[in-house]
Amino acid sequence: MSKPITLYSHATGPNPWKVAIILEELKVPYTTKFMDMADLKKPPFEALCPNGRVPVIEDPNTGITLWESGAIIEYLVQTYDTKAAFTYTSSPERFYVSQWLHFQMSGQGPYFGQGAWFSRFHEESLPSAKKRYFDQIKRVFYVLNKALEGKQWLVGEKCTVADLSFVTWDMMVPFIFGDDAGSLELEKNYPNYFAWNKRLLERPAVKKIAKDKTEASASH
Ligand SMILES: N[C@@H](CCC(=O)N[C@@H](CS)C(=O)NCC(=O)O)C(=O)O
């Protein structure tokens, strides 16, 4: 039995919860340390992550400290998914898993994040910036919807870390779009994407993390 990994997290931010889902799916023991945003960009946290963001993991079993959620997911899979239950060892499948993980990290996370910024946090209303990111988010729905035509999962016949990596940002859609969320008509406009996201949300590990996140948001 391995010693628990420490996951540095934040109550509402989706990126650490993405890592929590992978830890749950892999049944790797972990403990969560919730950070205040105000403590991220100064010592002692900066010594763990010079970028001053969460997630960060510390794994006492290997001595590694790691940040950037995509790199953490790759580490967890390579270290703890010894039977490749959530990835592939074959080619080209393992490269396709990597491709989708990179797309999530560069194509989904940053655009959804900026969409949230300009719809919720920016100090002035900038409709053109909001439109730019909302359009890009719709583009991500379109890409996923097209890739999932006639398929249950992004790569091969099973759920992999590529699929799981998208779900916590997808959970943020109502928050990002607010009153505009209904006009997305996700089920009608992106049916493959919609069914896939529903499939992900029904997984016990994803359900547990959705519940943990709701509870953490209420108490932190
Ligand atoms: N690319 C990074 C993004 C991490 C990130 O932006 N995390 C947010 C929480 S979800 C954060 O720490 N924000 C603090 C800040 O922006 O100061 C990753 O995927 O790990």
The ligand as a Gaussian input file, in Angstrom:
#p B3LYP/6-31G(d) Opt

LIG

0 1
 N       -2.039000      25.096000     -16.454000
 C       -2.251000      24.986000     -15.041000
 C       -3.305000      25.971000     -14.584000
 C       -3.447000      25.972000     -13.092000
 C       -4.388000      27.065000     -12.634000
 O       -4.601000      28.079000     -13.315000
 N       -4.928000      26.850000     -11.432000
 C       -5.799000      27.863000     -10.839000
 C       -6.874000      27.164000     -10.003000
 S       -7.923000      26.168000     -11.023000
 C       -4.979000      28.733000      -9.926000
 O       -4.155000      28.244000      -9.199000
 N       -5.218000      30.048000      -9.981000
 C       -4.530000      30.953000      -9.124000
 C       -4.145000      32.210000      -9.824000
 O       -4.449000      32.369000     -10.997000
 O       -3.535000      33.038000      -9.163000
 C       -2.659000      23.542000     -14.696000
 O       -3.396000      22.959000     -15.491000
 O       -2.240000      23.021000     -13.644000

